[in-house]
Structures are given as C-alpha cells and as structure tokens.
Amino acid sequence: MTIVNYYGKLKTIWDELEMYELILTCSCKACKCEISKKLQQRREDEHVHQFLLGLDIVYGTARLNLLATDPLPSLNRIYSTLVQEERLRSMARAVDEHRDVMALMVQTLARGKGRVNSKDTTMVCFYCNHAGQNSSNCFQVIGCPNWWGDKP
C-alpha cells in the first residue's frame, strides 16, 4: 500500500488506543518535572519506530537514515520525507516504463520495416515496364551480374 494509506491506518489505530490509554499527568500543583511532556515525547518516539519498522523493504535505506538521526525526527517530518521518496520512486518508475514502451515501439517498427516490401511501386522501368525499378538498374539494360548465374 502507499505511504499515505499505511500512515492513515496506523494513525487510526493509534488514535483509538489513546482513548483507552491516557497520558499520565502530575497531580501536584507545583510540579516542575514536566512528566506529561516527557511521556508525550516517548509516545511520539514509539509511533515513529512503529511506523518505520512497518515499512516495506524498499524503504530500507531511508528507514536506516531516519533512525540514525539524533535527535529522532518528528513523525510528521518522517512522514513527509517518505511521501517525497515514494513520489520520486513512482516518477522514476514512470520514466523507466516510458523508456521500455519506446524501446518496444522502436523494435516493432524496425521489425516491421524488414517485412514491408522495400520496392518503390511508383517507379516503373521505361525499358521493360517492370514496377519497382528504373532503367538504371534493369538487368535487360545493364546485363545480369556475375553472381546471378543461370536464373531467369
């Protein structure tokens, strides 16, 4: 499936899970530990890892590069990077398919030219009235070549 569809399905699952598992918050009024912010970041990192590890093997290099960055990029940044990668791959695939089609067309035309009668039927020999030749290459005018032999 596409990156957009894959992310959409994962996002739906994550949103449903968040309804059941709320982020803990500090109940004391003078808290300076920012536990809820840290827990939110942990959840974001977990989503990033789940998203990246579920990707197709085609995105292996991109996955390794994104996981190697420190600090880990946000899920939105990773998503946009992979959508760009997917678009580039589809454009490259379209160019390759276009090349294949053009190569097949050239091959077909080249084969077709070999089968078509190469004689120009608009030419007529003035000496023997034979279509497809002129008097400059008529054997009755210039004589038969040595390799012709006893053929009529």
C-alpha positions in Angstrom: 0.0 0.0 0.0 1.1 3.6 -0.4 2.7 5.5 2.4 -0.4 7.7 2.8 -2.7 4.7 3.2 -0.3 3.0 5.6 0.1 6.1 7.8 -3.7 6.6 7.8 -4.4 3.1 9.0 -1.7 3.4 11.7 -3.0 6.8 12.8 -6.5 5.4 13.2 -5.2 2.6 15.4 -3.1 5.0 17.5 -6.0 7.4 18.0 -8.2 4.5 19.1 -5.6 3.2 21.5 -5.1 6.7 23.0 -8.8 6.8 24.0 -8.1 3.8 26.3 -4.6 4.7 27.5 -4.4 8.3 28.6 -1.1 10.0 29.2 -0.4 10.4 32.9 -0.2 13.9 34.3 1.3 15.1 37.5 -1.3 15.8 40.2 0.8 18.1 42.4 0.3 21.8 41.7 4.0 23.0 41.8 5.4 20.3 39.6 8.5 21.3 37.6 9.4 17.8 36.3 7.3 18.1 33.1 6.4 14.4 33.2 3.5 14.8 30.8 5.8 16.3 28.2 8.3 13.5 28.6 5.6 10.9 28.3 4.2 12.5 25.2 7.7 12.5 23.6 8.1 8.8 24.5 4.8 8.0 22.8 5.8 10.0 19.7 9.1 8.1 19.5 7.2 4.8 19.9 4.9 5.9 17.0 8.0 6.8 14.9 9.5 3.4 15.5 6.3 1.5 14.7 5.8 3.5 11.5 9.4 3.0 10.3 9.5 -0.7 11.2 6.3 -1.5 9.4 7.6 -0.1 6.1 8.3 -2.2 3.0 11.9 -3.3 2.5 12.1 -0.9 -0.5 12.4 1.9 2.0 15.2 0.2 4.0 17.8 2.8 3.2 15.5 5.7 4.0 14.5 4.0 7.3 18.1 3.5 8.4 19.0 7.1 7.6 16.0 8.4 9.6 16.6 6.2 12.6 20.3 7.2 12.6 19.5 10.9 13.1 19.9 12.3 16.5 17.5 13.5 17.9 14.9 11.4 16.2 12.8 13.5 13.8 9.1 14.1 14.5 6.6 11.7 13.0 5.3 14.5 10.7 8.8 15.1 9.3 9.4 11.4 8.7 6.0 11.0 7.0 6.7 13.9 4.6 10.2 12.6 3.8 8.8 9.2 3.0 6.0 10.6 0.9 8.6 12.5 -1.1 10.6 9.4 -1.5 7.6 7.5 -2.7 6.8 10.2 -5.3 10.4 10.1 -6.6 10.2 6.4 -6.9 6.9 6.5 -8.8 8.3 9.2 -11.2 11.4 7.2 -11.8 9.3 4.1 -12.4 7.1 6.0 -14.9 10.2 7.2 -16.8 11.5 3.6 -16.9 8.2 2.3 -18.2 8.1 5.1 -20.8 11.6 4.0 -22.0 10.5 0.4 -22.2 7.5 1.3 -24.2 9.6 3.5 -26.6 12.2 0.7 -26.9 9.5 -1.8 -27.8 8.0 0.6 -30.3 11.3 1.1 -32.0 11.9 -2.7 -32.1 8.5 -3.2 -33.6 9.0 -0.6 -36.2 12.4 -2.0 -37.1 11.0 -5.5 -37.5 8.0 -4.2 -39.4 10.3 -2.4 -41.9 12.1 -5.7 -42.7 8.8 -7.3 -43.7 7.4 -4.5 -45.8 8.1 -4.6 -49.5 11.0 -2.3 -49.9 10.4 -1.7 -53.6 9.0 1.6 -54.6 5.9 0.7 -56.6 5.7 4.3 -58.0 8.8 3.6 -60.1 8.4 1.9 -63.4 11.2 0.8 -65.8 10.8 2.5 -69.2 12.5 -0.4 -70.9 10.6 -3.5 -69.5 7.7 -1.8 -67.8 8.5 -3.6 -64.5 7.2 -1.8 -61.4 9.6 -1.1 -58.5 12.8 -0.4 -60.6 14.0 2.1 -63.1 16.0 1.6 -66.2 19.3 2.3 -64.5 19.1 -1.0 -62.5 17.2 -3.1 -65.1 19.1 -6.3 -65.9 17.8 -6.2 -69.5 19.5 -2.8 -70.0 22.7 -3.2 -67.9 23.1 -7.0 -68.1 23.0 -9.7 -65.4 25.8 -9.6 -62.7 28.2 -12.5 -62.4 26.7 -13.8 -59.2 23.2 -14.1 -60.9 24.1 -17.4 -62.6 21.6 -19.1 -64.8 18.5 -17.7 -63.1 15.8 -16.3 -65.4 
